[in-house]
Amino acid sequence: MQSLFQILMLILDLIWFIIIAHVIMSWLINFQVLNLRQPLVAQIWDGLNRILEPAYSAIRRILPPMGGLDLAPLVALIAIYALRIILANNAAVFYSY
């Protein structure tokens, strides 16, 4: 069971870094540091959007409109952090078997 706990924490860490990469890449695209006409940048951007958009759309349905400010990544990061806290506080369940 300890392995399950570590795998869950690894998955949450991976999702955390994917969201951070998506946010940073969106800033770089908006400030025209990265250009979506470059094939590699476009492929990475499309891949990140395909991975994260289902979660973001579910969060956006719950959040009120913020006038162009997208808080879905922030809410997703807070949710991941909350899940990490819940898992860490209940780690004894994973180690008892």
C-alpha distances in whole Angstrom, upper triangle without the diagonal:
4,5,5,7,9,10,11,13,14,15,17,19,20,21,23,25,26,27,29,30,32,33,35,36,38,40,41,42,44,46,47,45,43,45,44,46,45,43,40,39,40,37,35,36,36,32,31,33,31,28,28,31,30,27,31,33,31,31,35,35,34,36,40,42,42,45,44,41,38,35,32,30,31,29,26,26,26,23,21,21,21,17,16,18,16,13,14,15,12,10,10,8,5,6,8,6
4,5,5,6,9,10,11,12,14,16,17,18,20,21,23,25,26,27,29,30,32,33,35,36,38,39,41,42,44,45,43,42,44,42,45,43,42,38,38,39,36,34,35,35,32,30,32,31,28,28,31,30,28,30,33,31,31,34,36,34,36,39,41,41,44,43,40,37,34,31,29,29,28,25,24,24,22,20,20,20,17,15,16,15,12,12,14,12,8,9,9,5,5,9,8
4,5,5,6,9,10,10,12,14,15,16,18,20,21,22,24,26,27,28,30,31,33,34,36,37,38,40,42,43,41,39,41,40,43,41,39,35,35,36,33,31,32,32,29,28,30,29,25,26,29,28,26,29,31,30,30,33,35,34,35,39,41,41,44,42,39,36,33,31,28,29,28,25,24,24,22,19,20,20,17,15,17,17,13,14,16,14,11,13,12,8,9,12,11
4,5,5,6,9,10,11,12,14,15,17,18,20,21,23,24,26,27,29,30,31,33,35,36,37,39,41,42,40,38,40,39,41,40,38,35,34,35,32,30,31,31,27,26,28,27,23,24,27,25,23,26,28,27,27,30,31,31,32,36,38,38,41,39,37,33,31,28,26,27,25,22,21,22,20,17,18,18,14,13,16,14,11,12,15,13,10,12,11,7,10,12,11
4,5,5,6,9,10,11,12,14,16,17,19,20,21,23,24,26,27,29,30,32,33,35,36,38,39,41,39,37,40,38,41,40,38,35,34,35,33,30,31,31,27,26,28,27,23,23,26,25,23,25,28,26,26,29,31,29,31,34,36,36,39,38,35,32,29,26,24,24,23,20,19,20,17,15,15,15,12,10,12,11,8,9,11,10,7,10,9,6,9,12,12
4,5,5,6,9,10,10,12,14,15,16,18,20,21,22,24,26,27,28,30,32,33,34,36,38,39,37,35,37,36,39,37,36,32,32,33,31,28,29,29,26,24,27,26,22,23,26,25,23,25,28,27,26,30,31,30,31,35,37,37,39,38,35,31,29,26,24,24,23,20,19,20,18,15,15,16,13,11,13,14,10,10,14,13,10,13,13,9,11,14,14
4,5,5,6,9,10,10,12,14,15,16,18,20,21,22,24,26,27,29,30,31,33,35,36,37,35,33,35,34,37,35,33,30,30,30,28,25,26,26,23,22,24,23,19,20,23,22,20,23,26,25,25,28,30,29,30,34,35,35,38,36,33,30,28,25,23,23,23,19,18,20,18,14,16,17,13,12,15,15,11,13,16,15,12,15,15,11,13,17,16
4,5,5,6,9,10,11,12,14,15,17,18,20,21,23,25,26,27,29,30,31,33,35,36,35,33,35,33,36,35,33,30,29,30,28,25,26,26,22,21,23,22,18,18,21,20,18,21,23,22,21,25,26,25,27,30,32,32,35,33,31,27,25,22,20,20,19,16,15,16,14,11,12,13,10,9,12,12,8,11,14,13,11,14,13,11,14,17,17
4,5,5,6,9,10,10,12,14,15,17,18,20,21,23,24,26,27,29,30,32,33,34,33,31,34,33,36,34,33,30,29,30,28,24,25,26,23,20,23,22,19,18,22,21,18,21,24,22,22,25,27,26,27,30,32,31,34,33,30,26,24,21,19,19,18,15,14,15,13,10,10,12,9,7,10,11,8,9,12,12,11,14,14,12,14,17,18
4,5,5,6,9,10,11,12,14,15,16,18,20,21,22,24,26,27,28,30,32,33,31,29,31,30,33,31,30,27,26,27,25,22,23,24,20,18,21,21,17,17,21,21,18,21,24,23,23,26,28,27,28,31,32,32,35,32,30,26,24,22,19,20,20,16,15,16,15,12,13,15,12,10,14,15,12,12,16,16,14,18,18,15,17,20,20
4,5,5,6,9,10,11,12,14,15,16,18,20,21,23,25,26,27,29,30,31,30,28,30,28,31,30,28,25,24,25,23,20,21,21,18,16,18,17,14,14,18,17,15,18,20,20,19,23,24,24,25,29,30,30,32,30,27,24,22,19,17,18,17,14,13,15,13,10,12,14,11,10,14,15,12,14,17,17,16,19,19,16,18,22,21
4,5,5,6,9,10,11,12,14,15,17,18,20,21,23,24,26,27,29,30,29,27,29,28,31,30,29,26,25,25,23,20,21,21,18,16,18,18,14,13,17,16,14,16,19,18,17,20,22,22,22,26,27,27,30,28,25,21,19,17,14,15,14,11,10,12,10,6,8,10,8,7,11,12,10,12,15,15,15,19,18,16,19,22,22
4,5,5,6,9,10,11,12,14,15,17,18,20,21,23,24,26,27,28,27,25,28,27,30,29,28,24,23,24,23,19,20,21,18,16,18,19,15,15,18,18,16,17,21,20,19,22,25,24,24,28,28,28,30,28,25,22,20,18,15,15,15,12,10,13,12,8,9,12,11,9,12,14,13,13,17,17,16,20,20,18,20,23,24
4,5,5,6,9,10,11,12,14,15,16,18,20,21,22,24,26,27,25,23,25,24,27,26,24,21,20,21,19,16,17,18,15,13,15,16,12,12,16,17,15,16,20,20,19,22,24,24,24,28,28,28,30,27,25,21,20,17,14,16,16,13,12,14,14,10,12,15,13,12,16,17,15,17,20,20,19,23,23,20,22,26,26
4,5,5,6,9,10,10,12,14,15,16,19,20,21,22,24,25,24,23,24,23,26,25,24,21,20,20,19,15,15,16,13,11,13,13,10,9,13,13,11,13,16,16,15,18,20,20,21,24,25,24,27,24,22,18,17,14,11,13,13,9,9,12,11,8,11,13,12,12,15,16,15,17,20,20,20,24,23,21,24,27,27
4,6,5,6,9,10,11,12,14,16,17,19,20,21,23,24,23,22,24,23,27,26,25,22,20,21,20,17,16,18,16,12,14,16,12,11,14,15,13,13,17,17,16,18,21,21,20,23,24,23,25,23,20,17,15,13,10,11,12,9,6,10,10,7,8,12,11,11,14,16,15,16,19,20,20,24,24,22,24,28,28
4,5,5,6,8,10,10,12,14,15,16,18,20,21,22,20,19,22,21,24,23,22,19,17,19,18,14,14,16,14,11,14,15,12,12,15,17,15,15,19,20,18,20,23,23,23,26,26,25,26,24,21,18,17,15,11,13,14,12,10,13,14,11,12,15,15,14,17,19,18,19,22,23,22,26,26,24,26,30,30
4,5,5,6,9,10,10,12,14,15,16,18,20,21,19,18,20,18,22,20,20,17,15,16,15,11,11,13,11,7,10,12,9,8,12,14,12,13,16,17,17,18,21,22,21,24,24,24,25,22,20,17,16,14,10,13,14,11,10,14,14,12,14,17,16,16,19,21,20,21,24,25,24,28,28,26,28,32,32
4,5,5,6,9,10,10,12,14,15,16,18,20,19,18,20,19,22,21,21,19,16,17,16,13,12,13,12,8,10,12,10,7,11,13,11,10,14,15,14,15,18,19,18,21,21,20,22,19,16,13,12,10,7,9,11,8,7,11,12,10,12,15,15,15,18,20,20,21,24,25,25,29,29,27,29,32,33
4,5,5,6,8,10,11,12,14,15,17,18,17,16,19,19,22,21,21,19,16,17,17,14,13,15,14,11,13,15,13,11,14,16,14,13,17,18,17,18,21,21,20,22,22,21,22,19,17,14,13,12,8,10,12,10,9,12,14,12,13,16,17,16,19,21,21,22,24,26,26,30,30,28,30,34,34
4,6,5,6,8,10,10,12,14,15,16,15,13,16,15,19,18,18,15,12,14,14,10,10,13,12,8,11,14,12,11,14,17,15,15,18,20,19,19,23,24,22,25,24,23,24,20,18,16,15,14,11,13,15,13,12,16,17,15,16,20,20,19,22,24,24,24,28,29,28,32,32,30,32,36,36
4,6,5,6,9,10,10,12,14,15,14,13,15,14,17,17,17,15,12,12,13,9,8,10,10,6,8,11,10,9,11,14,13,12,15,17,16,16,20,21,20,22,21,20,21,17,15,13,13,12,9,12,14,12,12,15,16,15,17,20,20,20,23,25,25,26,29,30,30,34,33,32,34,37,38
4,5,5,6,9,10,11,12,14,14,13,15,15,19,19,19,17,14,15,16,13,11,13,13,10,11,14,13,11,12,16,14,12,15,17,16,16,19,20,18,20,19,17,18,15,13,10,11,10,7,9,13,12,11,14,16,15,16,19,20,20,23,25,25,26,29,30,30,34,34,33,35,38,39
4,5,5,6,9,10,11,12,11,11,14,14,18,17,18,16,13,15,16,12,11,14,15,12,13,16,16,14,16,19,18,16,19,21,19,19,23,24,22,24,22,20,21,17,15,14,14,14,11,13,16,15,14,17,19,18,19,22,23,22,25,27,27,28,30,32,32,36,36,34,36,40,41
4,5,5,6,9,10,10,9,8,10,11,14,14,15,13,9,11,12,9,8,11,12,10,11,14,14,13,15,18,18,16,19,21,20,20,23,25,23,25,23,21,21,18,16,15,16,15,13,15,18,17,16,19,21,20,21,24,25,25,27,29,29,30,33,34,34,38,38,36,38,42,42
4,5,5,6,9,10,10,9,11,11,14,15,16,15,11,12,14,11,8,11,13,10,10,14,14,13,13,17,17,14,17,19,18,17,21,22,20,21,19,18,18,14,13,11,13,13,11,14,17,16,16,19,21,20,22,24,25,25,28,30,30,31,34,35,35,39,39,37,40,43,44
4,5,5,6,8,9,9,12,13,16,16,18,17,13,14,17,14,12,15,16,14,14,18,18,16,17,20,20,17,19,22,20,19,23,24,21,22,20,18,18,14,13,12,14,15,13,14,18,17,17,20,22,21,22,25,26,26,28,31,31,32,34,36,36,40,40,39,41,44,45
4,6,5,6,5,6,9,10,14,13,16,14,11,13,15,13,11,15,16,14,15,19,19,18,19,22,22,19,22,25,23,22,26,27,25,26,24,22,21,17,16,16,18,18,16,18,21,20,20,23,25,24,25,28,29,29,31,33,33,34,37,38,38,42,42,41,43,46,47
4,5,5,6,5,6,7,11,11,14,13,9,10,13,12,9,13,15,13,13,17,18,17,17,21,21,19,21,24,23,21,25,27,24,25,23,21,20,16,16,15,18,18,16,19,22,21,21,24,26,25,26,29,30,30,33,35,35,36,38,40,40,44,44,42,44,47,48
4,5,8,8,9,10,13,15,17,17,13,14,17,15,12,15,18,16,15,19,20,18,18,22,22,19,20,24,22,20,24,25,23,23,21,18,17,13,13,14,16,17,16,18,21,21,21,24,26,26,27,29,31,31,33,35,36,37,39,41,41,45,45,43,46,49,49
4,6,8,10,12,15,15,18,18,14,16,19,17,15,18,20,18,18,22,23,21,21,25,25,22,24,27,25,24,27,29,26,26,23,21,19,16,16,16,19,20,18,20,23,23,23,25,28,27,28,31,32,32,34,37,37,38,40,42,42,46,46,45,47,50,51
4,5,6,9,11,12,15,15,12,13,17,16,14,17,19,18,18,22,23,22,22,26,26,23,25,28,27,26,29,31,28,29,26,24,22,19,19,19,21,22,21,22,26,25,25,28,30,29,31,34,35,34,37,39,39,40,43,44,44,48,48,46,49,52,52
4,7,10,12,12,15,14,11,13,16,15,14,17,19,18,19,22,23,22,23,26,26,24,26,29,28,27,31,32,30,30,28,26,25,21,20,20,22,23,21,23,26,25,25,28,30,29,30,33,34,33,36,38,38,38,41,43,43,46,47,45,47,50,51
4,7,9,8,11,10,7,9,12,11,10,14,16,15,16,19,20,20,20,24,24,22,24,28,27,26,29,31,29,30,28,26,25,21,21,20,22,22,20,22,25,24,24,27,29,28,29,32,33,32,35,37,37,38,41,42,42,45,45,43,45,49,49
4,5,6,9,10,7,8,11,12,10,13,15,15,16,19,20,20,20,24,25,23,25,28,28,26,29,32,30,31,28,27,25,21,22,21,24,23,22,24,27,26,26,29,31,30,31,34,35,35,37,40,39,40,43,44,44,48,48,46,48,51,51
4,5,7,8,6,5,9,10,8,10,13,13,13,16,18,18,18,21,23,21,22,26,26,24,27,30,28,29,27,26,25,21,21,20,23,22,21,24,26,25,25,29,30,29,31,34,34,34,37,38,38,39,42,43,43,47,46,44,47,50,50
4,6,9,8,7,10,12,11,12,15,16,16,18,21,21,21,24,26,24,25,29,29,28,31,33,32,33,30,29,28,24,25,24,26,26,24,28,30,28,29,32,33,32,34,37,37,37,40,42,42,43,46,47,46,50,49,47,50,53,53
4,6,5,6,9,10,11,12,14,16,16,18,20,21,22,25,26,25,26,30,30,29,32,34,33,34,32,31,30,26,26,25,27,27,25,28,30,28,29,32,33,32,34,37,36,36,39,41,40,42,45,46,45,48,48,46,48,51,51
4,6,5,6,9,10,10,12,14,15,16,18,20,20,24,25,24,26,29,29,29,31,34,33,35,33,32,31,27,28,26,28,27,25,28,30,28,28,32,32,31,33,36,35,35,39,40,39,41,44,44,43,47,47,44,46,50,49
4,5,5,6,9,10,11,12,14,15,17,18,20,23,24,23,25,28,28,28,31,33,32,34,32,32,31,27,27,25,27,25,23,26,28,26,26,30,30,28,30,34,33,32,36,37,36,37,41,41,40,44,44,41,43,46,46
4,5,5,6,8,10,11,12,14,15,16,17,21,22,21,23,26,26,25,28,30,29,31,29,28,27,24,23,22,23,22,20,23,25,23,23,27,28,26,28,31,31,31,34,36,35,36,39,40,39,43,43,40,43,46,46
4,6,5,6,8,10,10,12,14,15,16,19,21,19,21,24,24,24,27,29,28,30,28,27,26,23,23,21,23,22,20,23,25,23,24,28,28,27,29,32,31,32,35,36,36,37,40,41,40,44,43,41,43,47,46
4,5,5,6,9,10,10,12,14,15,18,20,19,21,24,24,24,27,29,29,31,29,29,28,25,25,22,24,22,20,24,25,23,23,27,27,26,28,31,30,30,34,35,34,35,38,39,38,42,41,38,41,44,43
4,5,5,6,9,10,11,12,14,17,18,17,19,22,22,23,25,27,27,29,28,27,27,24,23,20,22,20,17,21,23,20,20,24,24,22,25,28,27,27,30,32,31,32,35,36,35,39,38,36,38,41,41
4,5,5,6,9,10,11,11,15,16,15,17,20,20,20,23,25,24,26,24,24,23,20,19,17,19,17,15,18,20,18,19,22,23,22,24,27,26,27,30,31,31,32,35,36,35,39,39,36,39,42,42
4,6,5,6,9,10,10,13,15,14,16,19,19,19,22,24,24,26,24,24,24,21,21,18,20,18,16,20,21,19,20,24,23,22,25,28,27,28,31,32,31,33,36,36,36,40,39,37,39,42,42
4,5,5,6,9,10,12,14,14,16,18,19,20,22,24,24,27,26,26,26,23,22,19,20,18,16,20,21,18,19,22,22,20,23,26,25,25,28,29,28,30,33,33,33,37,36,33,36,39,38
4,5,5,6,8,11,12,12,14,16,17,17,20,22,21,24,23,23,24,20,19,16,17,14,12,16,17,14,15,19,19,17,20,22,22,22,25,27,26,28,31,31,31,34,34,31,34,37,37
4,5,5,5,9,10,9,11,14,14,14,17,19,19,21,20,20,21,18,17,14,15,13,12,16,16,14,16,19,19,18,21,23,22,24,27,27,27,29,32,32,32,36,35,33,36,39,39
4,6,6,8,10,10,11,14,15,16,18,20,20,23,22,23,24,21,20,17,18,15,14,18,18,15,17,21,20,19,22,24,23,24,27,28,27,29,32,32,32,35,34,32,35,38,37
4,6,7,8,10,11,13,14,15,18,19,20,23,23,23,24,22,21,17,17,14,13,16,16,13,15,18,17,15,19,21,19,20,24,24,23,26,28,28,28,32,30,29,32,34,34
4,6,6,6,9,10,11,12,15,16,16,19,19,20,21,18,17,13,13,10,9,13,13,10,12,15,14,13,17,18,17,19,22,22,22,25,27,27,27,31,30,28,32,34,34
4,5,5,6,8,10,10,12,14,15,17,17,18,19,17,16,12,13,10,10,14,13,11,14,17,16,16,19,20,20,22,24,25,25,27,30,30,30,34,33,31,34,37,37
4,6,5,6,9,10,11,13,15,17,18,19,21,19,18,15,15,11,12,15,14,11,15,17,15,15,19,20,19,21,24,23,24,26,28,28,29,32,31,29,33,35,35
4,6,5,6,9,10,11,13,16,17,18,20,18,17,13,12,8,9,12,10,8,11,13,11,12,15,16,15,17,20,20,20,23,25,25,26,29,28,27,30,33,33
4,5,5,6,9,10,10,13,13,14,16,15,13,9,9,5,7,10,9,8,11,13,12,13,16,17,17,19,21,22,23,25,27,27,28,32,31,30,33,35,36
4,5,5,6,9,10,12,13,14,16,15,14,11,11,8,10,13,12,11,14,16,15,16,19,20,20,22,24,24,25,28,29,30,31,34,33,32,35,38,38
4,6,5,7,9,12,13,16,18,17,16,13,12,9,11,13,11,10,14,15,13,15,18,18,17,20,22,22,23,26,27,27,28,32,30,30,33,35,35
4,5,5,6,10,11,13,16,15,13,10,9,6,9,10,7,8,11,12,10,13,16,15,16,19,20,20,22,24,25,26,27,31,30,29,33,35,35
4,5,5,8,8,10,12,12,11,8,8,6,10,11,10,10,14,14,14,16,19,19,19,22,24,24,25,28,29,29,31,34,33,33,36,38,39
4,6,8,9,12,14,15,14,12,12,10,13,15,12,13,17,17,16,18,21,20,21,24,25,25,26,29,30,30,32,35,34,34,37,39,39
4,7,9,12,15,16,14,12,11,10,13,13,11,12,15,15,14,17,19,18,19,22,23,22,24,27,27,28,30,33,32,32,36,37,38
4,7,8,12,12,11,9,8,8,12,11,9,12,15,14,14,17,19,18,19,22,23,23,25,28,28,29,31,34,33,34,37,39,40
4,6,9,11,11,10,10,11,14,14,12,15,18,17,17,20,22,21,23,26,26,27,29,31,31,32,35,38,37,37,41,42,43
4,6,8,8,9,10,11,14,15,14,16,19,19,19,22,24,24,25,28,29,29,31,33,34,35,37,40,40,40,43,45,46
4,6,5,7,8,11,13,13,13,16,18,18,19,22,23,23,25,27,28,29,31,33,34,35,37,40,40,40,43,45,46
4,6,8,11,13,16,16,16,19,21,21,22,25,26,27,29,31,31,33,35,36,37,39,40,44,43,43,46,48,50
4,6,9,12,14,14,16,18,19,20,22,24,25,26,28,29,31,32,34,35,36,38,39,43,43,42,45,48,49
4,6,9,11,11,12,15,16,17,19,20,21,23,25,26,27,29,31,32,33,35,36,40,40,39,42,44,46
4,6,7,8,10,11,13,14,16,17,19,20,22,23,25,26,28,29,31,32,33,37,37,36,39,41,42
4,6,5,6,9,10,11,12,14,15,16,18,20,21,23,24,26,27,29,30,34,33,33,36,38,39
4,5,5,6,9,10,10,12,14,15,16,18,20,21,22,24,26,27,28,32,31,31,34,36,37
4,5,5,6,9,10,10,12,14,15,16,18,20,21,22,24,26,27,30,30,29,32,35,35
4,5,5,6,9,10,11,12,14,15,17,18,20,21,23,24,25,29,29,29,31,34,35
4,5,5,6,9,10,10,12,14,15,16,18,20,21,22,24,27,27,27,30,32,33
4,5,5,6,9,10,11,12,14,15,16,18,20,21,22,26,25,25,28,30,31
4,5,5,6,9,10,11,12,14,15,16,18,20,21,24,24,24,26,29,30
4,5,5,6,9,10,11,12,14,15,16,18,20,23,23,23,26,28,30
4,5,5,6,9,10,10,12,14,15,16,18,21,21,21,24,26,27
4,5,5,6,9,10,10,12,14,15,16,20,20,19,22,24,25
4,5,5,6,9,10,10,12,14,15,19,19,19,21,24,25
4,5,5,6,9,10,11,12,14,17,17,18,20,22,24
4,5,5,6,8,10,11,12,15,15,15,18,20,21
4,5,5,6,9,10,10,14,14,14,16,19,20
4,5,5,6,8,10,13,14,14,16,18,21
4,6,5,6,8,11,11,12,15,17,19
4,6,5,6,9,9,9,12,14,16
4,5,5,8,10,10,11,14,16
4,6,8,9,11,12,14,16
4,5,6,8,9,11,13
4,5,5,6,9,11
4,5,5,6,9
4,6,5,8
4,6,7
4,6
4
